[in-house]
């Protein structure tokens, strides 16, 4: 009697980062084209600020990955190794999705390449520093991006002003910044954690990156024909840098990085992350249609 054996489907390989709560989610945002041109509160100045952020993420996250990867061979703890895998995986996907978004922004006439090239040049200056100082700078910038992510996820009023087709990408990115916020710092602790290097990160990062960031933002506003649009410029600056602005509320907490007892996990965001994982990727998750590797993330 002949029997037919039906081959079993190969189970997807579980990703190391997923085992430690840092899953590299393969995302594909396909509906961004449907969003409005000025996707934040229909305001050119604020929209161009977020276009600027998107422009600088690819070179910035490449710098982050390289500074952590430099010390990867020194890590023997299997948990930290898995965290590093998750960190690099998430940052690589962030880079890819923001490059896609940047292509869309270029198609809309936003000159994002000036910002990208300017920040890449600033990062080249930081690359001349010692590897440990570069990693200290990464931990400083990761502190900032984690605060940005936390602010975005917490501020319902701010989110409500964003184009609904665009906000999903930023919410996903914000969640993952919180999930991996401590990885670079834990690697830095492993190699010594010099408080002097952490202190030096403030002027080094500001000196290398603030001029191209602010100059590029001004250029993008001018190139978009909005430089003399006083009303909208004032409104956009108020939204971002006013007394209760999005960025203004973050700046006081940047000083935490210099404290002797600083550690990213001392600022608890686990509950916020749990809430947003359910909102974005739970049974009724808002971004389930954009997620491409759910099975590989299961642990």
Secondary structure as GFF3:
##gff-version 3
##sequence-region A 1 299
A	DSSP	three_ten_helix	16	20	.	.	.	ID=ss1
A	DSSP	three_ten_helix	32	34	.	.	.	ID=ss2
A	DSSP	alpha_helix	44	69	.	.	.	ID=ss3
A	DSSP	three_ten_helix	72	74	.	.	.	ID=ss4
A	DSSP	alpha_helix	78	107	.	.	.	ID=ss5
A	DSSP	alpha_helix	112	126	.	.	.	ID=ss6
A	DSSP	alpha_helix	131	154	.	.	.	ID=ss7
A	DSSP	alpha_helix	156	160	.	.	.	ID=ss8
A	DSSP	alpha_helix	164	179	.	.	.	ID=ss9
A	DSSP	alpha_helix	183	191	.	.	.	ID=ss10
A	DSSP	alpha_helix	195	205	.	.	.	ID=ss11
A	DSSP	pi_helix	206	210	.	.	.	ID=ss12
A	DSSP	alpha_helix	211	223	.	.	.	ID=ss13
A	DSSP	alpha_helix	230	241	.	.	.	ID=ss14
A	DSSP	alpha_helix	248	251	.	.	.	ID=ss15
A	DSSP	three_ten_helix	252	258	.	.	.	ID=ss16
A	DSSP	three_ten_helix	264	266	.	.	.	ID=ss17
A	DSSP	alpha_helix	270	281	.	.	.	ID=ss18
A	DSSP	three_ten_helix	288	290	.	.	.	ID=ss19
A	DSSP	alpha_helix	294	297	.	.	.	ID=ss20
###
